[in-house]
Amino acid sequence: MDCCLERGEVVRLDCTKDGINLRCVSGRIWVTTGDGRDYLLSAGKSLSLPAGILAVVEALQAAECAVMKPLPACNAVQRPIIRVVPC
């Protein structure tokens, strides 16, 4: 799934049983998962989130994000879970 966020917009992600990979396509986002850590992702950076995690994503500036289902370690290519209309 691709999503576009304006500065200050917030999205909640419920990770599936397999977990997800969150990629910042453009802009800059802040991610928190309640594990005591915060993550800042800029364009081109990714974050793997394990199964069962609830994450909150906030755009620090206008941003485009891709939420992808992780594939087995032997396959380095990832595919979007859902494709939404591009920004």
Secondary structure, DSSP 8 states (H G I E B T S, - for coil): -EEEE-TT-EEEEE--TT-EEEEEEESEEEEE-SSS-EEEEETT-EEEE-TT-EEEEEESSSEEEEEEE---TT----EESS-----
